């Protein structure tokens, strides 16, 4: 039985992942987030430890992950690299080595054509943090899986395909439920996708930008 730490546990994809892990495994979960009261529905769940904390408080983060076997990050924001740096330091302090984290399409300049140009402008404020984070993780010596989803939807579907870093990114959208499904597969089979950066998209959604934009 594994003990999985989910950092940024209030995120929509993180919550989908939490429910899937509770329903389909016997694993225990450490849910780390700002204002843990937002997930107080788990207060009486014996398999869940709720931690109210700031990811930039590295010492507290390290203390919280002492018993974890795998670390998953659902973090985001323009300062993502600072947050990821804190996670890496905490993992190094506690001798943790398996890391799965959410990044973004475009983190490696891998999105081709007009969609790539549009994406560069649409998330211009965030891409520097994603790119710095990817370098920090790949240089950390940890066993990692970087997940690069297309633009996210709340569609109730699991329908996705993957691309590797040496392949052009495909598609414009993917459901959060699909991202949670892929993360679940990696977390429950941590020997897979080691030191890989995996793009996720819904098949047949190629266009110059997402359909709702």
C-alpha positions in Angstrom: 0.0 0.0 0.0 1.4 3.4 -1.0 1.1 6.7 0.7 0.6 9.4 -1.9 1.2 13.1 -1.3 -0.9 15.5 -3.4 0.4 19.0 -3.4 -2.2 21.6 -4.5 -4.9 19.2 -3.5 -7.8 21.7 -4.0 -7.2 21.9 -7.8 -10.0 20.4 -9.9 -7.7 17.8 -11.4 -6.2 16.9 -8.0 -9.7 16.4 -6.6 -10.6 14.1 -9.5 -7.4 12.2 -8.8 -8.1 12.0 -5.1 -11.5 10.5 -5.6 -10.2 7.9 -8.1 -7.4 6.9 -5.7 -10.0 6.5 -2.9 -12.4 4.5 -5.1 -9.9 2.2 -6.9 -7.0 1.7 -4.5 -6.3 1.1 -0.8 -3.6 3.8 -0.8 -3.4 6.5 1.9 -3.3 10.1 0.9 -1.6 13.3 2.2 -3.5 16.3 0.9 -1.5 19.5 1.1 -3.2 22.8 0.3 -3.8 26.3 1.5 -6.8 26.4 3.7 -7.4 22.7 4.3 -11.0 23.5 5.5 -11.9 23.6 1.8 -11.6 19.8 1.8 -13.1 19.2 5.2 -15.3 16.5 3.7 -12.3 14.3 4.2 -11.8 15.2 7.9 -13.1 11.8 9.2 -11.6 9.7 6.4 -9.0 7.4 8.0 -7.1 7.1 4.8 -6.5 10.9 4.4 -4.2 13.3 6.2 -5.1 16.9 5.5 -2.3 19.4 5.7 -2.9 23.2 5.7 0.3 24.8 4.5 2.3 27.0 2.2 4.3 25.2 -0.5 7.0 27.8 -0.2 7.6 26.8 3.4 10.1 24.1 2.5 10.7 22.8 6.0 6.9 22.4 6.7 6.5 20.7 3.3 9.4 18.3 4.1 7.9 17.4 7.4 4.5 16.7 5.8 6.0 14.4 3.2 8.1 12.3 5.6 5.9 9.2 5.2 5.0 9.6 1.5 6.2 7.1 -1.1 5.3 9.2 -4.2 4.8 13.0 -4.6 2.3 14.5 -7.1 2.1 18.2 -7.8 -0.9 20.0 -9.1 0.7 23.4 -8.6 0.4 26.3 -11.0 0.8 30.0 -11.2 3.4 32.5 -12.6 5.8 31.6 -9.7 5.6 27.9 -10.4 9.3 27.6 -10.6 9.7 28.9 -7.0 7.1 26.4 -5.8 8.7 23.5 -7.7 12.1 24.5 -6.3 10.6 24.2 -2.8 9.2 20.8 -3.5 12.5 19.6 -4.9 14.3 20.8 -1.8 11.8 19.1 0.5 12.1 15.9 -1.5 15.8 16.0 -1.3 15.7 16.6 2.5 13.5 13.6 3.0 15.1 11.3 0.4 12.0 11.1 -1.8 12.7 10.3 -5.4 9.5 9.7 -7.4 7.8 12.9 -8.6 4.8 13.3 -10.9 3.8 16.9 -11.8 1.5 18.9 -13.9 3.2 21.2 -16.4 1.7 22.7 -19.6 1.8 22.4 -23.4 4.4 24.8 -24.7 6.8 24.1 -21.7 9.4 22.9 -24.2 8.5 24.9 -27.3 6.9 21.8 -28.7 3.6 23.1 -30.0 3.7 23.6 -33.8 2.0 26.0 -36.2 -0.5 28.7 -35.5 -1.8 26.9 -32.4 1.7 27.1 -31.0 1.9 30.8 -31.8 -1.5 31.4 -30.2 -0.6 29.4 -27.1 2.6 31.4 -26.7 0.6 34.6 -26.5 -2.3 33.2 -24.5 -0.3 32.0 -21.6 2.8 34.2 -22.0 2.9 35.1 -18.3 3.0 31.5 -17.2 5.3 29.8 -19.7 8.6 31.1 -18.2 7.6 29.4 -14.9 6.7 26.2 -16.6 10.0 26.2 -18.6 12.2 26.9 -15.5 10.3 24.3 -13.6 11.0 21.7 -16.2 14.7 22.4 -16.1 14.8 22.3 -12.3 13.1 18.9 -12.3 15.1 17.4 -15.1 18.3 18.5 -13.4 17.3 17.3 -9.9 18.3 13.7 -10.3 14.8 12.5 -9.3 12.7 10.0 -11.1 10.0 12.3 -12.6 7.1 12.3 -14.9 6.1 15.7 -16.4 2.5 15.9 -17.6 1.8 18.5 -20.3 -2.0 18.7 -20.9 -3.6 20.7 -23.7 -6.2 23.3 -22.7 -8.4 21.8 -20.0 -12.1 21.2 -20.1 -14.6 19.9 -17.5 -16.1 17.4 -19.9 -17.2 14.2 -18.3 -15.0 12.0 -20.5 -11.8 10.0 -20.5 -10.5 10.3 -24.0 -6.9 11.2 -24.7 -3.7 10.3 -26.6 -0.1 11.0 -25.6 2.9 12.5 -27.3 6.5 12.3 -26.2 8.9 15.3 -26.0 10.5 14.5 -29.4 7.1 14.6 -31.1 5.0 17.7 -32.0 2.2 18.4 -29.6 -1.2 17.3 -30.9 -4.7 18.6 -30.3 -6.0 21.7 -28.6 -7.9 20.4 -25.6 -8.2 17.6 -23.1 -10.5 16.9 -20.1 -9.4 17.2 -16.5 -10.8 13.7 -16.0 -8.4 12.4 -18.7 -5.5 14.1 -17.0 -6.5 12.6 -13.7 -6.7 9.2 -15.4 -3.2 9.4 -16.8 -1.8 10.7 -13.5 -3.5 7.8 -11.7 -1.9 5.3 -14.0 1.5 6.7 -13.4 1.1 7.0 -9.7 -0.2 3.4 -9.3 2.5 2.1 -11.6 5.4 4.3 -10.7 7.9 2.2 -12.8 6.2 3.6 -15.9 7.0 6.9 -17.7 10.1 7.5 -15.7 12.0 10.7 -16.7 9.5 11.3 -19.5 7.6 14.5 -20.4 4.2 13.4 -21.8 1.8 15.5 -23.7 -2.0 14.8 -23.3 -4.7 15.8 -25.8 -8.1 14.7 -26.9 -7.8 13.1 -30.4 -9.0 14.9 -33.4 -9.1 18.4 -31.8 -6.3 19.9 -34.0 -7.0 23.6 -34.8 -5.5 27.0 -34.5 -6.9 27.4 -30.9 -9.4 25.6 -28.6 -12.9 25.4 -30.0 -14.4 27.6 -27.3 -12.0 30.5 -27.8 
